Amino acid sequence: MTADVSLAAGRGYLAIPGPSVIPDAVLQAMHRPSPNIYAGELVEMTATLIPDLRRVARTEHHVAIYISNGHGAWEAALQNTLQPGDTVLVASSGRFAIGWSEMAEALGIKVELLDFGTGAPWDMDQIASHLAADTAHRIKAVLAVHVDTSSSIRNDVAAMRAALDACDHPALLMADCIASLGCDRFEMDAWGVDVMVAACQKGLMVPAGMGFVFFSPKAAEARARLPRVSRYWDWEPRANPEEFYQYFGGTAPTHHLYGLRAALDLIHAEGMEAVWARHHHLARAIWAACDAWGAGGPLRMNVQDVALRSNAVTSLHLGGDDATRLRTWVEQTLGLTLGIGLGMAPPNSPEWHGFLRLGHMGHVSGQMIMGLLGGVDAGLKALEIPHGSGALEAASQVIAGAGAASVAETSERGSCCG
């Protein structure tokens, strides 16, 4: 093939860690004229979204919808629970925990930051000691990112609750699940989370534009104690609306709501346990390929411990400018878009060009992941980037094993129920 030949015609594949691939059913649901926002179909449909959002978050508590991205959900969570002068503890394992802490500081909130870098999860012993030392209970909330999209580390939110409980600390536990919701297992109520923030453009498979804040009765009590709350960010009317417009603080994000309804239908038709299992198996296929490539070249996964890796995103390092070269080649030649290495080095520094990320969240299947890996494999060969062989074989073995298990399970159900 000559250098100027492109194989990118056809449907492109956006393999970045959000916005994620949008299902056809979601696109079709959104492709419609504007509806009446005062009565009728849209009003009735919106009420059905709330219990189904709770099912994804595994909570019986409240949910507020915002016309925003995840940063808006961050601010909403802070505005409804804290005031200037309050102190929060932030445990960081990547760029997004730092970002949430910076937002808190901009609101006049004091931040105590425990930064564990971009290659390690939270050190729970250090966190437990820090909380135990706070005998005056200055810390009003702990900001905890479940999956940091930059580093691809998955942290143990349940362990954070256990650390708080062990020293009888009253701080709110606030979890960022923007990258993980609908991809990695998350149990809001069972894990004792007081506030959880999410957004629609990753595991929920809807175009960016809606943020969500789930909150417990304890968090609602914290909001009730505040002397004032921003009228727009106030979650009380959104979670307990008397009029339809109060769900959104104004005009509804009409077409996003139709898309969300279709996305939730897809999620619950598959079942949350099945959704988590699918993401787990597809992630393992990606990791198997990465292990094979890394055996004969510089490619390495940022998270070495399998137990700490997110099932939604994988952060990789190639070194030099090879990550940027690879991303450019697969996008221009194959129509495959990979994620930039966000937060792992200063933007556009020489080191920045050595990182990339693979998004495998939401509407992804086995054949899509094999196509993603095939594209990366072709790019490594075309650019003569050193790498080990057998990556696609290793990934296909994982896919085959998952498929065999699924067939066996289906057969067993049929034999016992037929």
N, C-alpha and C positions, 0 to 999 in steps of 0.2 A: 504494500500500500504506500503510495506517495504521501509526502508530508502534508499536502494541501487537501487530501480527501477527508470529508467529514462523514461520520456515521450517526450524526445527532438528529437527523430528521425522524419524526415520530414523536411519541409522547415522552417528554422528559421525566426524569426521576429526581426529585428533591430529597436528598438523603442528608439534610442538615438536621441538627437537634432542635427543630422548631423554627418557624412554622412547619408542621408536618404535612404529609400527603393527605389531601382532602378526598374522602370517598365520593364516588359519583352520586350516591344517595343524598349526601349533604349538599353537593353542588346543585342537584336537581331540586331539592327542597327550597333552596335559596333563590332559584331562578323563577321569579314570580313578580307580579305587580305589588306595589306597596299596599298593605292592608289597612283597614280601619284600626286606629289605635285607641278607640274609646269604648268599643263594645264588639261582641261577636267572637269569631274564631280565634283571633290572636290572644285575646284576654283569657279565654277558656283554656287554650293550649299552654300558656305560660304557667298557669297553676299546676299543670302536670309535670313541669320541669323540676320543681323543687324536691319532691320525694325521690325522683330519679337521680338528681345530683347528690342527695344524701346517700343513696345506695352506693354510688361510686366512692364517696369519701368514707363510707362505713360509719355513719353517724346518725343519731336521732335528733341532733341539735339544729341550730339555726343556720341559714345560708343567706347571704346578701349578694346580689348581682350588681356589678359595676360596668359601665361602658369605659373600659380601660384595658391596658395590658397588665402584665404581672407587677410592674412597678406601681401602678395605681392601686393594686390589691395590697402591696406592701404598705403604702401610705394609709390606706383605709384601716388596716389592722392597727397601725400605730396611733392614728388619730382617735380611734374609738376606745383605746385602753390606757393611754399614757398622756402626760402633759409635760411641758417644759420643766426641766429640773429633775425629772424622774431618771432612774438609772436602769439600763438593760445590760444583760450579759450576752455577748455574741460569740459563738463558737464557729470558727471559720475553717473550711477545708477547700476553699476556692473563691473565685471572684465574686460570686453572687451573694455570699454572706457578707463580704466587705461592702458591696453595694447597698444592702439593706441597712448596714450599720451607718453608712454615710447618709442615707436618707433620715435615719433617726437623729443623727447629729444636726442635720439641717433644720429639724423641727425643735431643736433645743433640748433634746434628750441626751443624757450622758451615757457614753458607751464604754463598757469594759470588754475589751476584745482579747480573746484567746485565739491566736492565729496558729493553726497547725500546718500551714503551708498548702501546697496543691497536690502533694503526693501521699498524704496520710489522712485518716479519718480523725474524728474527735478522740482526744485522750480522756477517757471517762474518769480516770483517777484524778487527773489535774482539775477537771471540771468539778468533780465531787468535792475536792479540797477547797476550791474557790467558793462554792456554794456554802459549804459548812462554815467557812470563815466569816460569812456574811450574817453574823448573829443579829445585827440590827435590821436585817431584811431591807437594805437599801435597794437591792435588785428587785424591780417590779415585774420583769419579764425576761425570759430567755428566748433569743431569736435563733432558731435552728433550721438550717437548710437540709432537707432530707436527701435530695440528690443535687449536687452542684453541677450545673450544666457545663461549666468550664473544665473541671477536673474529672468528671464522671464518677466521683466517689459517692457511694451511698452510705449515709450515716445511720446510726442506730437510735431512732427517735424514742423507742420504748425504754432504752437504757438511760436516756436523758430524763424521762419521767421518773425512773427508779432512783436516779441520783437526787432529784428534787425531793422525792418522798422520804428517802433515807435520812435526810437532815430536817425533815418537816418544814421545808421552805415553801412559802406561799406564792412565789413568783408564778406568773402565767407561763405556760409552755406554748410558744408560737412556732409553727412549722411552715416552712416554704415547701410546697409540693408542686411547684409550677412545672418542673421537669418530670416528676415521678407519677403524678396522679393519672391513673388509668394504665400505668406501665409496670411500676414496681409496687409490690404489696404495701398498702398503707391502711392502717386501722385507727381512725381518729379516736373513737370512743374507747376501744380496748387498750390503746396505748396512752390514754389520758392526756390527749392534746386539747388545749383550751381554744386556740385559734389556728386555723389552717388557711393559707392563701394558695390560690391556683389561678390558672388562666386557660383560655379555651383552645389555644393554637397548638398544643402538643398532643398529649394522650387523648384529649377530648375531640381532636380532629376537625375543628371549626376554624375558619380564617380568623386571624388575630383581631381582637377588638372587645373581648369581654374578660373581666376578672371576677373572681369569686372569693368571698371570705366566709368561711364556716366558723361558728363560734359557739362555745358552751355557755351554760348558765353562769358559771363563774366569771367568764369574760363579759357577759351581759351585765353582771353586777359591777364590774370594774368600769364599764362605760357609764352606768347610772351614777357613779360617784364623781364623775368629772364635772367641773363647773360649767364647761361648754364643750360642744362638739361641732366641727364644721358642718354646716347645713347639708352640703353636698355629700361629704364622706360619711355622714351619720348612718350607721347600719340599722338602727331601730326601725325607721319607716320602711326600709327595703325588705327587712325580714318579716315585718308585721304590717303589710300595707293595708290601708283602708280604701285607697283608690289605686287603680292600675298603674298610674304614672309613678307612684311611690316606689314600685319595684326598682326603678332605674334613676330616680331623681329627676325625671323629666321624660322627654320623648323616648320611647322604647327603641332598642336596636333591633328593629323588626326582622330583618332577614337573617341576622345572626341567631335569633331565637328559633326560627324555622330550621336552620342548619343544626342547631344544638339539639332540637327535638329528634331529628333524623340520626344524629350521632349517638345520642343516648339509647335510641331504639336498637342500633347496631350493637352497642356495648352490652346491653342487657339481654339481647337475643343470644349473644355468645356466652354471657355469664362472666362475672368478675373473676372467678377462679380460673376459668378458661382463658380469659384475656391475659391474666398474669402468667399463666403457664406458657402461652404462645410467645410472649415477650421473653420469657426465660429461655426457651429453647432456641429462638432466633438469635438471641444475644450469644448463647454458647456456640452457635455456628460461626458467628463473627469472630469470637475469641479464638476458636480453633484455627481459623484462617490466619489470624494475626500471629498466633504462636508459630505457625509454619513459616510465614514470611520472615518473622524475626529470627528464626533459627539460622538463616543464611544472609542476614543483612542488618541494617541499623534500626529497622522499625521496631518499636516497642510500645506496649500499652502503658498508659500513665499509672494505672492501678494494677499492681502485681498480684494482690490477694483476690482471688475469684470471689470470695465472700463479700468483698467490699465494692464490687463493681455494680454499677447501675445496669438494669436491663433495658434502659431507654437510650443511652448514649455511651459511646466509647471514645475517649480522648487518646490520641496517638502522637508519637514523636518520631520524626524521620531525620531531623538534623539538617543543617545547611539551609538551602532554599528548596529542598526536595518536596516538602509538603505543598508549597505553593505551586511548584511545577506540576506536581501530580494533580492537584485540584484543577488547575487550568487545563491540563491535557484532557482529563476525563469529561470536563464540562464542554469544551469546544469540540472534541472529537466524538464523544459518545452521548452527549445530552444528560450526563450524570453530574449532579451538583453535590459536592461534599462540603462539610462545615469547616469554617476557619478555626484556628487554634485560639479561641477566645480566652483571655485572662492568664495564659501560661507564660507570656513574655510581653514586654512593652509593644504596643501596636506598631507594625511596620519596622521594628528593629530587625537586625539580621536574624536573631533567634526566633522571632515571631513566625518567620517563613518556614520554620522546621516543624510546626505543629499543625494538626488537623483533627477534626472530629467526625465520627460517623453517627448519624442519627438513625435510630431503629425504634421509633415510637409510633404508637397509634395504628394507622391503617397500613400495616405491613404484613406480608405473607412470605412463605418459604421461597417461592419463585422470585419475589422481589429481592430478598436478601441474597440469593444466589446470583442474581443479576448485578447487584451492587458489588459483590465480591469479585465477580468476573470482570467488571469494569476496572476495579482497582488493580487486579492482577494484570490486565492488559496494559494499564498505564505504567506499572512498574517495569514491565518488559520493554514497552516502547521507549521509555526514558532511560533505560539501562540503569535503573536504581537497584543496587544489590538486594537480593531477597532470596529466602529459601523457597524450595519447591513444595508441591503437594498441598497448597492452601485450599484449593477448591475441592480436592478429594477429602481433606479433613472436615471441611464445612459440610459437604454432602453426606458424610458419615453421620454427623450430628443430626442433620435434617432427616436422614433415613431412619435413624433410631427413634426420633420423636414420632415420625409417621407410623413406624411399626407398632409403637406403644399405643398410638391412637386407634389403629385398626384392631389391635388385640382387645382394647377396652370396649370398642363398639361391638365386637363379636361376642364378648362376655355378656354385655348387656342384652344382646339379642337372644343368647342362649338361655338366660335366666328369666327373660320376660316374654319369650315367644310362645 
